[in-house]
Amino acid sequence: MPLNMRAGISYLPDWGLSRLAPGGPTGVSMSILDDARAGQNVLEKLMNAIPGFKGYRDKELRRDADKLLRESLAARLDEGKKSLNDVAQAATRGGSLDVINDVETARKRLDKVANRIRYADRGYAGLFAAVKVQEDKLEQAYQFDLALADGVDAARGRAAEAVAAPDKAAALRLLIDELDALDGRVTERENVLAGVR
């Protein structure tokens, strides 16, 4: 699968990120959904002919795409643990045991944010739910998820910088600040979804 290099998110498959174009209610094409629709079997295509079912199916596809994106972001953030392990090993070998507390604080924050991204509310209501999801809010939440990629990259970059930093404690504090900012963005996402239901 080709990688999306144009948007600077090289770790995500090209889920239409490089093909963002005007269209749809929010001005962004949903080629992820188009790709998913293209892979439907004959029975799924027939079910889409049932009035009302196509919209339900689109929400299902959007939910699945959202889950895949968030899982990818969380896994990418989890990769920062490797850098934290390297910092901990270097601190232990160098006798800088006071840095170990900072490493553990950073590791806990990283785990917290990764899990908040991974298990975030999908903003989805089922076919028979009393409260229906507003499509524009669902699209807004999806776009917000895409924007989280920048925060994930920034946090991973800070973790990698900490490995080579001469002042590991200061570098770890910068990482913790970056993780706190990312955590704040996840909270903003939850606030967006609060308007969905």
Order of alpha helices (4+ residues) and beta strands (2+ residues): alpha-alpha-alpha-alpha-alpha-alpha-alpha
